[in-house]
Amino acid sequence: RSMDFKGQKLAFFLTYLIIISFSVIGALAGIVMDSFYLAFKIVVAGLIVAAVVCIPDWPFYNRNPVQWAGKEKSE
């Protein structure tokens, strides 16, 4: 099985949500702690989390399979 269209939309949304959230938190932490390295580590952690959540074809991305015309639903 592969990711369905709604799953692709969800993965796209989650990617941006995770990356933007970690970027804002990293920027704020970097400013407060006066540490670019801390901000960098938080942003990289967000990229890793986004990759783990969005790249694999998790089952919750396959909840709406596409029914192709002429193909019977197998049971």
Helices and strands as residue ranges (DSSP letters): H 5-33, H 36-54, G 59-61
